[in-house]
Amino acid sequence: MKRRYSFPVHLAGAAVARTGDEMAGPALVLAGFALTGSAADASLLLAGVTVSSVLGGPVLGSLLDRAERPGRLLAAALALYAAGLTAVLVGLGRLPFALTLAAAVLTGLLGPALSGGWTAQLPAVVRDDRLDRANALDAMTFGAAGLAGPALAGGTAEALGAPTAVVLSAALVALALPAAWALPARTDPTPKSPARGGRPRPVPSGPAPSGPVPPVPVLSGPAPPVPVSSGPVPPGSAPSVPVPPVVPAPSGPVVGPAAGLVVGLAVDLAAGLRAVVRSPALARATLTSVVSCTAQGMLTACLALLGERVLGGAGRGAMLLSCAAVSALAANAVLARFPRAIAPDTLLRTGALLQAAAPAAAVLGHPTALVAAAFVAGIGEGPQLTALFAVRHREAPERLRSQIFTTGAGLKITGFALGAVAAGPVAARSLTGALLLATGTAALAALAFFAVPAPRGRAAPA
């Protein structure tokens, strides 16, 4: 299977889908403002399509882990995500805003499919000796999407209108469907139990026979050979015929397929949570990345004011995202060339410190310092994401891999949304205060790395 499915196809599909995802947020904000005339409603749409990821990530990951063809489930999630974006656009200005916001929240449940859902399939696509390099290249698609998505959203909105930008973002997500659908099937030969999503084995019905086995009638003609026991047979007794064991019928209430799926999902979710909590490496990587992403949301909330006060226009603040994306791409390109030059744990905590330095430099209020801060932020974000993926690939149990990836992605997206919501009111009163808040949060991410005890020895994944 690994030879039939090309890694460049996987990479291209991930890049296209993630570009559509990165384009969706700004496009929804622009379309919401254009069609409703309310900046508050526009920001609520962005929050709605991101904050619900924390709920959808674990469930989606568990379903991917249980699926024999995870690519087809991933393709279905992409199709529903694209359809959800279209539904939000159709509802804007035509339906009550509460319904449109609900559609955005439901769409956001599928957001982790475009991030963790893709990355979790890497071990089925490339050989183990190429996983480190493939992981770095996969992380680069996030940087490329972060660079291209907002630029496409703004350019399309300026040229063809904000609603067209939403349509284009949905089309890019849908364009990745063939690459997702063709992902390899699972090669694990271990049969699944009903609780894990497999098919139950048939159980004979009726009561178990009791008493001696009735004699076999004698037929005319030569009798076929009958297997007998290896021990001596007493005179006058018939040879014993082996009888297959009878499996007793299960006791208790019969659980239907739907209820069994719900129970299985609950068991899987609990197992995934335990896997993250009980693995120090996974716990510290997850905690560090989520707190770092919260700081990223805080800094993003300050970009419009930074652009207006420092660069001469609020729209120019979005250019700082492109600067960060460029430096993140460059840093990950170096890691792809030398994938084992720096340990993932070192990249995690160093990335957090660099992201703390970025908003601190922006406090200076000078254009050069602001652009440099954006580049520094990208150098911290890109390699930190690569390191996070490396730790997950290394530590996640195979049967829970997709769930751990999508759960982590949902937590990060939600952390970003909460950071932006928290920093917005602070920035309106004091831009310096909001930037210092982002600095402190990123520094807290570096401290959070050390808050989880280091693993004494790495156990083999279960």
Secondary structure, DSSP 8 states (H G I E B T S, - for coil): -TTTS-HHHHHHHHHHHHHHHHHHHHHHHHHHHHHH--HHHHHHHHHHHHHTHHHHHHHHHHHHHH-SSHHHHHHHHHHHHHHHHHHHHHHTTTS-HHHHHHHHHHHHTTGGGGTHHHHTTGGGTS-GGGHHHHHHHHHHHHHHHHHHHHHHHHHHHHHH-HHHHHHHHHHHHHHTHHHHHT-------S---GGGT--------S----SS-------SSS-------SS---TT---------------S----HHHHHHHHHHHHHHHHHHHHHH-HHHHHHHHHHHHHHHHHHHHHHTHHHHIIIIISSGGGGGHHHHHHHHHHHHHHHHHHHSTTSS-HHHHHHHHHHHHHHHHHHHTT--HHHHHHHHHHHHHHHHHHHHHHHHHHHHHS-GGGHHHHHHHHHHHHHHHHHHHHHHHHHHHHH-HHHHHHHHHHHHHHHHHHHHHS---SS-----
